[in-house]
Amino acid sequence: MDEKAAVRALGALAQDVRLRIYRAVVGVGPTGMTPGAIASELAVPPSTVSFHVKELLHAGLLTQERDGRHLIYRPSIDTMNELLAYLSAHCCRAVRCDAAPVASDTVCTTC
């Protein structure tokens, strides 16, 4: 992931409703969520979901697929893991350190 992509992803997540949407979709994994399910779970209007999902799609954090009449939003696990790797790539460059092991619940390897 390059710097521009990281800034775009972090910018998309730097808003409370978008962060909540992202966490909800990541929480269900590859099955994804419809806009209606997201709106219901977060108790926000569907128009709010639509507005914020566009930014998450633009940042590459979510994918969109049409299933008949419904849209399904899924997390882009690759992008999430690339962002985590980008953020931690330069950990302790100035001094020697033994990086703490990554908690198994912080990097998705099952999706």
Biopython code that builds the backbone (N, CA, C, O; Angstrom):
import numpy as np
from Bio.PDB.StructureBuilder import StructureBuilder

atoms = [
    (1, "MET", "N", (0.855, -1.175, 0.000)),
    (1, "MET", "CA", (0.000, 0.000, 0.000)),
    (1, "MET", "C", (0.893, 1.227, 0.000)),
    (1, "MET", "O", (1.863, 1.303, 0.753)),
    (2, "ASP", "N", (0.559, 2.178, -0.845)),
    (2, "ASP", "CA", (1.335, 3.410, -0.864)),
    (2, "ASP", "C", (0.709, 4.447, 0.072)),
    (2, "ASP", "O", (-0.373, 4.247, 0.624)),
    (3, "GLU", "N", (1.420, 5.545, 0.226)),
    (3, "GLU", "CA", (0.989, 6.578, 1.169)),
    (3, "GLU", "C", (-0.380, 7.155, 0.818)),
    (3, "GLU", "O", (-1.208, 7.375, 1.702)),
    (4, "LYS", "N", (-0.618, 7.400, -0.466)),
    (4, "LYS", "CA", (-1.914, 7.967, -0.873)),
    (4, "LYS", "C", (-3.067, 7.039, -0.515)),
    (4, "LYS", "O", (-4.106, 7.489, -0.031)),
    (5, "ALA", "N", (-2.885, 5.754, -0.751)),
    (5, "ALA", "CA", (-3.938, 4.786, -0.430)),
    (5, "ALA", "C", (-4.160, 4.710, 1.076)),
    (5, "ALA", "O", (-5.297, 4.588, 1.532)),
    (6, "ALA", "N", (-3.082, 4.781, 1.847)),
    (6, "ALA", "CA", (-3.212, 4.750, 3.307)),
    (6, "ALA", "C", (-3.959, 5.979, 3.811)),
    (6, "ALA", "O", (-4.825, 5.868, 4.679)),
    (7, "VAL", "N", (-3.630, 7.142, 3.275)),
    (7, "VAL", "CA", (-4.313, 8.376, 3.679)),
    (7, "VAL", "C", (-5.789, 8.306, 3.306)),
    (7, "VAL", "O", (-6.648, 8.724, 4.083)),
    (8, "ARG", "N", (-6.083, 7.783, 2.131)),
    (8, "ARG", "CA", (-7.477, 7.657, 1.697)),
    (8, "ARG", "C", (-8.250, 6.717, 2.632)),
    (8, "ARG", "O", (-9.377, 7.020, 3.022)),
    (9, "ALA", "N", (-7.648, 5.585, 2.990)),
    (9, "ALA", "CA", (-8.311, 4.629, 3.880)),
    (9, "ALA", "C", (-8.493, 5.210, 5.276)),
    (9, "ALA", "O", (-9.567, 5.096, 5.866)),
    (10, "LEU", "N", (-7.448, 5.828, 5.799)),
    (10, "LEU", "CA", (-7.553, 6.412, 7.137)),
    (10, "LEU", "C", (-8.554, 7.560, 7.157)),
    (10, "LEU", "O", (-9.295, 7.726, 8.126)),
    (11, "GLY", "N", (-8.575, 8.349, 6.092)),
    (11, "GLY", "CA", (-9.546, 9.438, 6.004)),
    (11, "GLY", "C", (-10.973, 8.918, 5.989)),
    (11, "GLY", "O", (-11.864, 9.500, 6.609)),
    (12, "ALA", "N", (-11.185, 7.817, 5.278)),
    (12, "ALA", "CA", (-12.526, 7.236, 5.228)),
    (12, "ALA", "C", (-12.957, 6.733, 6.599)),
    (12, "ALA", "O", (-14.132, 6.817, 6.954)),
    (13, "LEU", "N", (-12.027, 6.220, 7.353)),
    (13, "LEU", "CA", (-12.353, 5.682, 8.680)),
    (13, "LEU", "C", (-12.402, 6.752, 9.764)),
    (13, "LEU", "O", (-12.813, 6.477, 10.891)),
    (14, "ALA", "N", (-11.988, 7.963, 9.430)),
    (14, "ALA", "CA", (-11.908, 9.045, 10.425)),
    (14, "ALA", "C", (-13.239, 9.785, 10.564)),
    (14, "ALA", "O", (-13.269, 11.007, 10.706)),
    (15, "GLN", "N", (-14.311, 9.045, 10.524)),
    (15, "GLN", "CA", (-15.650, 9.602, 10.698)),
    (15, "GLN", "C", (-16.463, 8.540, 11.423)),
    (15, "GLN", "O", (-16.434, 7.371, 11.038)),
    (16, "ASP", "N", (-17.183, 8.928, 12.459)),
    (16, "ASP", "CA", (-17.794, 7.934, 13.340)),
    (16, "ASP", "C", (-18.783, 6.998, 12.651)),
    (16, "ASP", "O", (-18.753, 5.795, 12.914)),
    (17, "VAL", "N", (-19.641, 7.492, 11.796)),
    (17, "VAL", "CA", (-20.609, 6.610, 11.137)),
    (17, "VAL", "C", (-19.899, 5.661, 10.180)),
    (17, "VAL", "O", (-20.229, 4.477, 10.126)),
    (18, "ARG", "N", (-18.926, 6.168, 9.422)),
    (18, "ARG", "CA", (-18.189, 5.288, 8.505)),
    (18, "ARG", "C", (-17.423, 4.222, 9.268)),
    (18, "ARG", "O", (-17.373, 3.070, 8.836)),
    (19, "LEU", "N", (-16.832, 4.581, 10.380)),
    (19, "LEU", "CA", (-16.119, 3.585, 11.181)),
    (19, "LEU", "C", (-17.087, 2.523, 11.692)),
    (19, "LEU", "O", (-16.760, 1.337, 11.687)),
    (20, "ARG", "N", (-18.259, 2.930, 12.128)),
    (20, "ARG", "CA", (-19.259, 1.971, 12.608)),
    (20, "ARG", "C", (-19.735, 1.063, 11.475)),
    (20, "ARG", "O", (-19.904, -0.141, 11.671)),
    (21, "ILE", "N", (-19.951, 1.634, 10.296)),
    (21, "ILE", "CA", (-20.348, 0.824, 9.138)),
    (21, "ILE", "C", (-19.258, -0.187, 8.816)),
    (21, "ILE", "O", (-19.536, -1.370, 8.620)),
    (22, "TYR", "N", (-18.024, 0.280, 8.763)),
    (22, "TYR", "CA", (-16.908, -0.609, 8.428)),
    (22, "TYR", "C", (-16.791, -1.747, 9.433)),
    (22, "TYR", "O", (-16.626, -2.906, 9.052)),
    (23, "ARG", "N", (-16.875, -1.418, 10.701)),
    (23, "ARG", "CA", (-16.768, -2.458, 11.735)),
    (23, "ARG", "C", (-17.914, -3.453, 11.651)),
    (23, "ARG", "O", (-17.715, -4.647, 11.878)),
    (24, "ALA", "N", (-19.106, -2.980, 11.331)),
    (24, "ALA", "CA", (-20.252, -3.885, 11.196)),
    (24, "ALA", "C", (-20.044, -4.854, 10.035)),
    (24, "ALA", "O", (-20.290, -6.053, 10.170)),
    (25, "VAL", "N", (-19.593, -4.334, 8.899)),
    (25, "VAL", "CA", (-19.396, -5.181, 7.720)),
    (25, "VAL", "C", (-18.234, -6.148, 7.944)),
    (25, "VAL", "O", (-18.328, -7.320, 7.580)),
    (26, "VAL", "N", (-17.157, -5.677, 8.529)),
    (26, "VAL", "CA", (-16.028, -6.567, 8.841)),
    (26, "VAL", "C", (-16.476, -7.650, 9.817)),
    (26, "VAL", "O", (-16.024, -8.793, 9.742)),
    (27, "GLY", "N", (-17.359, -7.283, 10.721)),
    (27, "GLY", "CA", (-17.829, -8.232, 11.728)),
    (27, "GLY", "C", (-18.559, -9.432, 11.155)),
    (27, "GLY", "O", (-18.506, -10.518, 11.733)),
    (28, "VAL", "N", (-19.243, -9.259, 10.028)),
    (28, "VAL", "CA", (-19.944, -10.399, 9.431)),
    (28, "VAL", "C", (-19.076, -11.137, 8.422)),
    (28, "VAL", "O", (-19.433, -12.226, 7.974)),
    (29, "GLY", "N", (-17.942, -10.553, 8.063)),
    (29, "GLY", "CA", (-17.003, -11.230, 7.179)),
    (29, "GLY", "C", (-17.472, -11.327, 5.745)),
    (29, "GLY", "O", (-18.174, -10.439, 5.261)),
    (30, "PRO", "N", (-17.094, -12.399, 5.052)),
    (30, "PRO", "CA", (-17.322, -12.495, 3.610)),
    (30, "PRO", "C", (-18.788, -12.616, 3.201)),
    (30, "PRO", "O", (-19.101, -12.445, 2.023)),
    (31, "THR", "N", (-19.684, -12.903, 4.122)),
    (31, "THR", "CA", (-21.100, -12.956, 3.746)),
    (31, "THR", "C", (-21.626, -11.574, 3.412)),
    (31, "THR", "O", (-22.556, -11.443, 2.617)),
    (32, "GLY", "N", (-21.050, -10.549, 4.002)),
    (32, "GLY", "CA", (-21.423, -9.176, 3.701)),
    (32, "GLY", "C", (-22.759, -8.766, 4.286)),
    (32, "GLY", "O", (-23.421, -9.540, 4.978)),
    (33, "MET", "N", (-23.139, -7.533, 3.993)),
    (33, "MET", "CA", (-24.387, -6.968, 4.510)),
    (33, "MET", "C", (-25.052, -6.126, 3.430)),
    (33, "MET", "O", (-24.387, -5.509, 2.598)),
    (34, "THR", "N", (-26.368, -6.117, 3.464)),
    (34, "THR", "CA", (-27.122, -5.222, 2.592)),
    (34, "THR", "C", (-27.166, -3.847, 3.246)),
    (34, "THR", "O", (-26.958, -3.728, 4.454)),
    (35, "PRO", "N", (-27.435, -2.809, 2.461)),
    (35, "PRO", "CA", (-27.568, -1.479, 3.061)),
    (35, "PRO", "C", (-28.654, -1.436, 4.135)),
    (35, "PRO", "O", (-28.497, -0.767, 5.156)),
    (36, "GLY", "N", (-29.753, -2.151, 3.904)),
    (36, "GLY", "CA", (-30.829, -2.180, 4.889)),
    (36, "GLY", "C", (-30.401, -2.812, 6.196)),
    (36, "GLY", "O", (-30.777, -2.344, 7.271)),
    (37, "ALA", "N", (-29.610, -3.883, 6.107)),
    (37, "ALA", "CA", (-29.121, -4.543, 7.321)),
    (37, "ALA", "C", (-28.167, -3.631, 8.086)),
    (37, "ALA", "O", (-28.192, -3.582, 9.316)),
    (38, "ILE", "N", (-27.334, -2.915, 7.352)),
    (38, "ILE", "CA", (-26.415, -1.972, 8.000)),
    (38, "ILE", "C", (-27.211, -0.875, 8.696)),
    (38, "ILE", "O", (-26.952, -0.550, 9.854)),
    (39, "ALA", "N", (-28.181, -0.308, 7.985)),
    (39, "ALA", "CA", (-29.001, 0.768, 8.554)),
    (39, "ALA", "C", (-29.724, 0.292, 9.800)),
    (39, "ALA", "O", (-29.802, 1.017, 10.792)),
    (40, "SER", "N", (-30.252, -0.916, 9.753)),
    (40, "SER", "CA", (-30.977, -1.466, 10.896)),
    (40, "SER", "C", (-30.053, -1.693, 12.088)),
    (40, "SER", "O", (-30.376, -1.324, 13.217)),
    (41, "GLU", "N", (-28.904, -2.303, 11.825)),
    (41, "GLU", "CA", (-27.968, -2.597, 12.920)),
    (41, "GLU", "C", (-27.451, -1.329, 13.589)),
    (41, "GLU", "O", (-27.290, -1.289, 14.809)),
    (42, "LEU", "N", (-27.194, -0.299, 12.799)),
    (42, "LEU", "CA", (-26.610, 0.927, 13.344)),
    (42, "LEU", "C", (-27.652, 1.982, 13.702)),
    (42, "LEU", "O", (-27.316, 3.035, 14.243)),
    (43, "ALA", "N", (-28.911, 1.697, 13.400)),
    (43, "ALA", "CA", (-30.007, 2.634, 13.681)),
    (43, "ALA", "C", (-29.765, 3.997, 13.027)),
    (43, "ALA", "O", (-29.879, 5.045, 13.662)),
    (44, "VAL", "N", (-29.427, 3.944, 11.740)),
    (44, "VAL", "CA", (-29.247, 5.167, 10.950)),
    (44, "VAL", "C", (-30.113, 5.049, 9.699)),
    (44, "VAL", "O", (-30.423, 3.936, 9.273)),
    (45, "PRO", "N", (-30.505, 6.160, 9.109)),
    (45, "PRO", "CA", (-31.316, 6.107, 7.888)),
    (45, "PRO", "C", (-30.547, 5.473, 6.723)),
    (45, "PRO", "O", (-29.327, 5.616, 6.634)),
    (46, "PRO", "N", (-31.257, 4.773, 5.831)),
    (46, "PRO", "CA", (-30.597, 4.178, 4.660)),
    (46, "PRO", "C", (-29.829, 5.196, 3.819)),
    (46, "PRO", "O", (-28.784, 4.867, 3.256)),
    (47, "SER", "N", (-30.329, 6.415, 3.728)),
    (47, "SER", "CA", (-29.619, 7.436, 2.947)),
    (47, "SER", "C", (-28.262, 7.759, 3.570)),
    (47, "SER", "O", (-27.306, 8.071, 2.860)),
    (48, "THR", "N", (-28.183, 7.684, 4.887)),
    (48, "THR", "CA", (-26.909, 7.910, 5.582)),
    (48, "THR", "C", (-25.927, 6.799, 5.244)),
    (48, "THR", "O", (-24.750, 7.054, 4.989)),
    (49, "VAL", "N", (-26.422, 5.561, 5.243)),
    (49, "VAL", "CA", (-25.572, 4.419, 4.882)),
    (49, "VAL", "C", (-25.045, 4.602, 3.462)),
    (49, "VAL", "O", (-23.848, 4.453, 3.217)),
    (50, "SER", "N", (-25.922, 4.920, 2.543)),
    (50, "SER", "CA", (-25.530, 5.102, 1.145)),
    (50, "SER", "C", (-24.449, 6.165, 1.002)),
    (50, "SER", "O", (-23.460, 5.962, 0.298)),
    (51, "PHE", "N", (-24.639, 7.288, 1.663)),
    (51, "PHE", "CA", (-23.674, 8.385, 1.598)),
    (51, "PHE", "C", (-22.295, 7.946, 2.086)),
    (51, "PHE", "O", (-21.289, 8.217, 1.430)),
    (52, "HIS", "N", (-22.244, 7.274, 3.226)),
    (52, "HIS", "CA", (-20.958, 6.920, 3.827)),
    (52, "HIS", "C", (-20.301, 5.705, 3.169)),
    (52, "HIS", "O", (-19.074, 5.615, 3.117)),
    (53, "VAL", "N", (-21.107, 4.778, 2.669)),
    (53, "VAL", "CA", (-20.542, 3.606, 2.003)),
    (53, "VAL", "C", (-19.748, 4.017, 0.764)),
    (53, "VAL", "O", (-18.739, 3.391, 0.438)),
    (54, "LYS", "N", (-20.192, 5.053, 0.083)),
    (54, "LYS", "CA", (-19.471, 5.523, -1.109)),
    (54, "LYS", "C", (-18.017, 5.856, -0.784)),
    (54, "LYS", "O", (-17.118, 5.543, -1.564)),
    (55, "GLU", "N", (-17.789, 6.479, 0.348)),
    (55, "GLU", "CA", (-16.422, 6.831, 0.742)),
    (55, "GLU", "C", (-15.608, 5.580, 1.072)),
    (55, "GLU", "O", (-14.426, 5.502, 0.736)),
    (56, "LEU", "N", (-16.231, 4.611, 1.723)),
    (56, "LEU", "CA", (-15.533, 3.363, 2.051)),
    (56, "LEU", "C", (-15.218, 2.564, 0.785)),
    (56, "LEU", "O", (-14.169, 1.924, 0.700)),
    (57, "LEU", "N", (-16.115, 2.599, -0.188)),
    (57, "LEU", "CA", (-15.848, 1.949, -1.476)),
    (57, "LEU", "C", (-14.702, 2.642, -2.197)),
    (57, "LEU", "O", (-13.806, 1.982, -2.724)),
    (58, "HIS", "N", (-14.727, 3.969, -2.221)),
    (58, "HIS", "CA", (-13.673, 4.747, -2.883)),
    (58, "HIS", "C", (-12.301, 4.468, -2.261)),
    (58, "HIS", "O", (-11.290, 4.443, -2.962)),
    (59, "ALA", "N", (-12.274, 4.261, -0.961)),
    (59, "ALA", "CA", (-11.016, 3.979, -0.268)),
    (59, "ALA", "C", (-10.579, 2.526, -0.432)),
    (59, "ALA", "O", (-9.483, 2.158, -0.008)),
    (60, "GLY", "N", (-11.419, 1.703, -1.040)),
    (60, "GLY", "CA", (-11.069, 0.299, -1.238)),
    (60, "GLY", "C", (-11.275, -0.562, -0.014)),
    (60, "GLY", "O", (-10.829, -1.709, 0.015)),
    (61, "LEU", "N", (-11.941, -0.033, 1.000)),
    (61, "LEU", "CA", (-12.149, -0.788, 2.234)),
    (61, "LEU", "C", (-13.330, -1.751, 2.149)),
    (61, "LEU", "O", (-13.380, -2.741, 2.878)),
    (62, "LEU", "N", (-14.274, -1.462, 1.264)),
    (62, "LEU", "CA", (-15.423, -2.336, 1.035)),
    (62, "LEU", "C", (-15.513, -2.660, -0.447)),
    (62, "LEU", "O", (-15.011, -1.920, -1.294)),
    (63, "THR", "N", (-16.159, -3.775, -0.742)),
    (63, "THR", "CA", (-16.511, -4.104, -2.113)),
    (63, "THR", "C", (-18.029, -4.157, -2.202)),
    (63, "THR", "O", (-18.718, -4.316, -1.195)),
    (64, "GLN", "N", (-18.531, -4.022, -3.406)),
    (64, "GLN", "CA", (-19.973, -4.029, -3.631)),
    (64, "GLN", "C", (-20.301, -5.063, -4.692)),
    (64, "GLN", "O", (-19.625, -5.154, -5.716)),
    (65, "GLU", "N", (-21.339, -5.836, -4.440)),
    (65, "GLU", "CA", (-21.777, -6.836, -5.411)),
    (65, "GLU", "C", (-23.299, -6.802, -5.472)),
    (65, "GLU", "O", (-23.971, -6.659, -4.451)),
    (66, "ARG", "N", (-23.824, -6.933, -6.665)),
    (66, "ARG", "CA", (-25.277, -6.977, -6.822)),
    (66, "ARG", "C", (-25.722, -8.435, -6.762)),
    (66, "ARG", "O", (-25.162, -9.298, -7.438)),
    (67, "ASP", "N", (-26.740, -8.691, -5.941)),
    (67, "ASP", "CA", (-27.339, -10.017, -5.818)),
    (67, "ASP", "C", (-28.828, -9.851, -6.101)),
    (67, "ASP", "O", (-29.618, -9.588, -5.194)),
    (68, "GLY", "N", (-29.197, -10.007, -7.363)),
    (68, "GLY", "CA", (-30.583, -9.742, -7.746)),
    (68, "GLY", "C", (-30.880, -8.261, -7.612)),
    (68, "GLY", "O", (-30.235, -7.430, -8.251)),
    (69, "ARG", "N", (-31.853, -7.935, -6.782)),
    (69, "ARG", "CA", (-32.213, -6.531, -6.562)),
    (69, "ARG", "C", (-31.424, -5.904, -5.422)),
    (69, "ARG", "O", (-31.551, -4.707, -5.164)),
    (70, "HIS", "N", (-30.619, -6.693, -4.746)),
    (70, "HIS", "CA", (-29.930, -6.208, -3.551)),
    (70, "HIS", "C", (-28.450, -5.956, -3.810)),
    (70, "HIS", "O", (-27.814, -6.629, -4.621)),
    (71, "LEU", "N", (-27.927, -4.974, -3.103)),
    (71, "LEU", "CA", (-26.485, -4.750, -3.069)),
    (71, "LEU", "C", (-25.949, -5.413, -1.812)),
    (71, "LEU", "O", (-26.574, -5.361, -0.753)),
    (72, "ILE", "N", (-24.800, -6.029, -1.939)),
    (72, "ILE", "CA", (-24.130, -6.640, -0.797)),
    (72, "ILE", "C", (-22.777, -5.958, -0.652)),
    (72, "ILE", "O", (-21.998, -5.891, -1.603)),
    (73, "TYR", "N", (-22.509, -5.457, 0.535)),
    (73, "TYR", "CA", (-21.211, -4.852, 0.835)),
    (73, "TYR", "C", (-20.396, -5.838, 1.647)),
    (73, "TYR", "O", (-20.869, -6.403, 2.634)),
    (74, "ARG", "N", (-19.160, -6.031, 1.211)),
    (74, "ARG", "CA", (-18.248, -6.949, 1.897)),
    (74, "ARG", "C", (-16.951, -6.216, 2.221)),
    (74, "ARG", "O", (-16.572, -5.267, 1.535)),
    (75, "PRO", "N", (-16.280, -6.668, 3.275)),
    (75, "PRO", "CA", (-14.997, -6.031, 3.592)),
    (75, "PRO", "C", (-13.923, -6.471, 2.606)),
    (75, "PRO", "O", (-13.901, -7.619, 2.163)),
    (76, "SER", "N", (-13.046, -5.555, 2.273)),
    (76, "SER", "CA", (-11.871, -5.901, 1.485)),
    (76, "SER", "C", (-10.774, -6.246, 2.491)),
    (76, "SER", "O", (-10.034, -5.378, 2.953)),
    (77, "ILE", "N", (-10.692, -7.514, 2.809)),
    (77, "ILE", "CA", (-9.746, -7.973, 3.834)),
    (77, "ILE", "C", (-8.313, -7.690, 3.404)),
    (77, "ILE", "O", (-7.474, -7.345, 4.237)),
    (78, "ASP", "N", (-8.026, -7.832, 2.121)),
    (78, "ASP", "CA", (-6.672, -7.536, 1.638)),
    (78, "ASP", "C", (-6.292, -6.087, 1.926)),
    (78, "ASP", "O", (-5.182, -5.815, 2.385)),
    (79, "THR", "N", (-7.209, -5.155, 1.659)),
    (79, "THR", "CA", (-6.922, -3.744, 1.916)),
    (79, "THR", "C", (-6.727, -3.498, 3.402)),
    (79, "THR", "O", (-5.828, -2.756, 3.799)),
    (80, "MET", "N", (-7.569, -4.120, 4.232)),
    (80, "MET", "CA", (-7.430, -3.956, 5.676)),
    (80, "MET", "C", (-6.053, -4.441, 6.143)),
    (80, "MET", "O", (-5.375, -3.755, 6.908)),
    (81, "ASN", "N", (-5.654, -5.608, 5.686)),
    (81, "ASN", "CA", (-4.356, -6.144, 6.093)),
    (81, "ASN", "C", (-3.199, -5.314, 5.536)),
    (81, "ASN", "O", (-2.178, -5.155, 6.205)),
    (82, "GLU", "N", (-3.348, -4.781, 4.316)),
    (82, "GLU", "CA", (-2.314, -3.903, 3.752)),
    (82, "GLU", "C", (-2.178, -2.626, 4.572)),
    (82, "GLU", "O", (-1.068, -2.143, 4.791)),
    (83, "LEU", "N", (-3.305, -2.079, 5.027)),
    (83, "LEU", "CA", (-3.264, -0.876, 5.853)),
    (83, "LEU", "C", (-2.576, -1.162, 7.183)),
    (83, "LEU", "O", (-1.751, -0.370, 7.638)),
    (84, "LEU", "N", (-2.906, -2.278, 7.802)),
    (84, "LEU", "CA", (-2.248, -2.641, 9.060)),
    (84, "LEU", "C", (-0.743, -2.824, 8.851)),
    (84, "LEU", "O", (0.059, -2.390, 9.679)),
    (85, "ALA", "N", (-0.366, -3.462, 7.754)),
    (85, "ALA", "CA", (1.057, -3.655, 7.460)),
    (85, "ALA", "C", (1.744, -2.320, 7.208)),
    (85, "ALA", "O", (2.863, -2.100, 7.673)),
    (86, "TYR", "N", (1.081, -1.427, 6.475)),
    (86, "TYR", "CA", (1.654, -0.108, 6.196)),
    (86, "TYR", "C", (1.890, 0.660, 7.489)),
    (86, "TYR", "O", (2.942, 1.273, 7.669)),
    (87, "LEU", "N", (0.915, 0.626, 8.386)),
    (87, "LEU", "CA", (1.030, 1.375, 9.638)),
    (87, "LEU", "C", (2.124, 0.837, 10.548)),
    (87, "LEU", "O", (2.717, 1.590, 11.321)),
    (88, "SER", "N", (2.392, -0.443, 10.464)),
    (88, "SER", "CA", (3.388, -1.023, 11.364)),
    (88, "SER", "C", (4.735, -1.294, 10.692)),
    (88, "SER", "O", (5.642, -1.817, 11.340)),
    (89, "ALA", "N", (4.886, -0.957, 9.426)),
    (89, "ALA", "CA", (6.100, -1.281, 8.673)),
    (89, "ALA", "C", (7.360, -0.639, 9.238)),
    (89, "ALA", "O", (8.444, -1.214, 9.138)),
    (90, "HIS", "N", (7.234, 0.528, 9.821)),
    (90, "HIS", "CA", (8.420, 1.239, 10.292)),
    (90, "HIS", "C", (8.516, 1.269, 11.808)),
    (90, "HIS", "O", (9.130, 2.169, 12.381)),
    (91, "CYS", "N", (7.919, 0.305, 12.440)),
    (91, "CYS", "CA", (7.939, 0.233, 13.897)),
    (91, "CYS", "C", (9.380, 0.128, 14.401)),
    (91, "CYS", "O", (10.130, -0.755, 13.983)),
    (92, "CYS", "N", (9.744, 1.005, 15.271)),
    (92, "CYS", "CA", (11.040, 0.960, 15.967)),
    (92, "CYS", "C", (12.236, 1.023, 15.018)),
    (92, "CYS", "O", (13.234, 0.343, 15.254)),
    (93, "ARG", "N", (12.163, 1.805, 13.973)),
    (93, "ARG", "CA", (13.285, 1.891, 13.036)),
    (93, "ARG", "C", (14.520, 2.503, 13.678)),
    (93, "ARG", "O", (15.644, 2.137, 13.332)),
    (94, "ALA", "N", (14.326, 3.425, 14.603)),
    (94, "ALA", "CA", (15.454, 4.143, 15.183)),
    (94, "ALA", "C", (16.159, 3.350, 16.275)),
    (94, "ALA", "O", (17.341, 3.569, 16.538)),
    (95, "VAL", "N", (15.459, 2.453, 16.896)),
    (95, "VAL", "CA", (16.046, 1.658, 17.975)),
    (95, "VAL", "C", (15.650, 0.203, 17.794)),
    (95, "VAL", "O", (14.638, -0.120, 17.172)),
    (96, "ARG", "N", (16.476, -0.656, 18.353)),
    (96, "ARG", "CA", (16.151, -2.070, 18.275)),
    (96, "ARG", "C", (15.026, -2.359, 19.253)),
    (96, "ARG", "O", (15.044, -1.916, 20.402)),
    (97, "CYS", "N", (14.071, -3.095, 18.781)),
    (97, "CYS", "CA", (13.007, -3.528, 19.683)),
    (97, "CYS", "C", (12.515, -4.886, 19.232)),
    (97, "CYS", "O", (12.642, -5.265, 18.068)),
    (98, "ASP", "N", (11.969, -5.582, 20.153)),
    (98, "ASP", "CA", (11.334, -6.850, 19.833)),
    (98, "ASP", "C", (9.845, -6.572, 19.748)),
    (98, "ASP", "O", (9.160, -6.413, 20.758)),
    (99, "ALA", "N", (9.367, -6.520, 18.527)),
    (99, "ALA", "CA", (7.954, -6.200, 18.334)),
    (99, "ALA", "C", (7.087, -7.235, 19.025)),
    (99, "ALA", "O", (7.359, -8.435, 18.991)),
    (100, "ALA", "N", (6.051, -6.741, 19.643)),
    (100, "ALA", "CA", (5.101, -7.646, 20.282)),
    (100, "ALA", "C", (4.432, -8.482, 19.202)),
    (100, "ALA", "O", (4.171, -7.991, 18.104)),
    (101, "PRO", "N", (4.155, -9.731, 19.507)),
    (101, "PRO", "CA", (3.477, -10.547, 18.505)),
    (101, "PRO", "C", (2.104, -9.962, 18.194)),
    (101, "PRO", "O", (1.423, -9.425, 19.068)),
    (102, "VAL", "N", (1.723, -10.078, 16.948)),
    (102, "VAL", "CA", (0.416, -9.572, 16.535)),
    (102, "VAL", "C", (-0.654, -10.473, 17.131)),
    (102, "VAL", "O", (-0.612, -11.694, 16.977)),
    (103, "ALA", "N", (-1.601, -9.864, 17.805)),
    (103, "ALA", "CA", (-2.698, -10.643, 18.365)),
    (103, "ALA", "C", (-3.452, -11.314, 17.229)),
    (103, "ALA", "O", (-3.675, -10.708, 16.181)),
    (104, "SER", "N", (-3.837, -12.542, 17.431)),
    (104, "SER", "CA", (-4.487, -13.287, 16.359)),
    (104, "SER", "C", (-5.793, -12.656, 15.914)),
    (104, "SER", "O", (-6.261, -12.921, 14.807)),
    (105, "ASP", "N", (-6.386, -11.828, 16.755)),
    (105, "ASP", "CA", (-7.652, -11.216, 16.363)),
    (105, "ASP", "C", (-7.470, -9.852, 15.704)),
    (105, "ASP", "O", (-8.456, -9.149, 15.481)),
    (106, "THR", "N", (-6.225, -9.454, 15.384)),
    (106, "THR", "CA", (-6.021, -8.162, 14.737)),
    (106, "THR", "C", (-5.755, -8.278, 13.246)),
    (106, "THR", "O", (-5.870, -7.287, 12.524)),
    (107, "VAL", "N", (-5.408, -9.448, 12.775)),
    (107, "VAL", "CA", (-5.186, -9.650, 11.351)),
    (107, "VAL", "C", (-6.084, -10.796, 10.915)),
    (107, "VAL", "O", (-6.069, -11.874, 11.509)),
    (108, "CYS", "N", (-6.857, -10.552, 9.882)),
    (108, "CYS", "CA", (-7.791, -11.570, 9.416)),
    (108, "CYS", "C", (-7.084, -12.519, 8.464)),
    (108, "CYS", "O", (-6.546, -12.098, 7.440)),
    (109, "THR", "N", (-7.086, -13.772, 8.798)),
    (109, "THR", "CA", (-6.474, -14.768, 7.921)),
    (109, "THR", "C", (-7.492, -15.787, 7.442)),
    (109, "THR", "O", (-7.146, -16.690, 6.681)),
    (110, "THR", "N", (-8.736, -15.661, 7.870)),
    (110, "THR", "CA", (-9.738, -16.662, 7.515)),
    (110, "THR", "C", (-10.653, -16.233, 6.388)),
    (110, "THR", "O", (-11.426, -17.048, 5.884)),
    (111, "CYS", "N", (-10.589, -14.966, 5.976)),
    (111, "CYS", "CA", (-11.516, -14.490, 4.928)),
    (111, "CYS", "C", (-10.872, -14.593, 3.565)),
    (111, "CYS", "O", (-11.492, -14.241, 2.562)),
]
sb = StructureBuilder()
sb.init_structure("model")
sb.init_model(0)
sb.init_chain("A")
sb.init_seg("    ")
for serial, (resi, resn, name, xyz) in enumerate(atoms, 1):
    if name == "N":
        sb.init_residue(resn, " ", resi, " ")
    sb.init_atom(name, np.array(xyz, "f"), 0.0, 1.0, " ", f" {name:<3s}", serial, name[0])
structure = sb.get_structure()
